[in-house]
Amino acid sequence: MVTDNFLGAGNQQERLETAGWVVGFTDGEGCFSVSIVRNKTSSIGWQVMPEVVVTQGEKSLDALKKLQSFFRCGNIFVNRRYDNHTENLFRFCVRSLKDLNEKVIPFFRKHRLDTAKRQDFEHFARIMDLMKEKRHLSLQGVKQIAGIASQMNVRKARAFLESSETIRQSRLRRQDIVRP
């Protein structure tokens, strides 16, 4: 769990300032996302992959390191640029379900986001609650999660909701209904 002694801050004012910086930085540069991908090794053929990402250019890499230190989790990855931009992009990512549930979500429940990103966080937290209930292990649960995820970030339907396999499964279930 995230404690009140963030970054070893010595007094309450310093802790509040640091928490405020984390909220503001995430509000501006962060993303709560849930991907649903095909996975043939999964019993239902789909895998739910939640993550929190904050992206910065190479010049601001120290800010991502500060986030990683603050949450005491996550990884920083480089996205090398091969176009006309001169600096690489870096991504601070938290993908561990344990870290998301025990560190990230409690922090943002206590320290609310100020922008429209708050709604994305609420959807994200709801999906994480469903995953704690093991709903992501059934096709019906994955569909429920996909419906929530479709309301996050990009405002268009996710491919999972319209995939040929989903449509086929839907037709099979309708055929199973016994009509009087």
NORJO-V601772 format. One record per run of one state. SS is the DSSP state (h for helix, s for strand, l for the rest). FROM is the first residue (numbers start at 1). LEN is the number of residues. If there is no record, write none. Layout:
ss;from;len
SS;FROM;LEN
SS;FROM;LEN
This chain:
ss;from;len
l;1;5
h;6;3
l;9;3
h;12;18
s;30;9
l;39;7
s;46;12
h;58;14
l;72;3
s;75;5
l;80;9
s;89;6
l;95;2
h;97;14
l;111;6
h;117;16
l;133;2
h;135;3
l;138;1
h;139;11
l;150;9
h;159;4
l;163;1
h;164;13
l;177;4
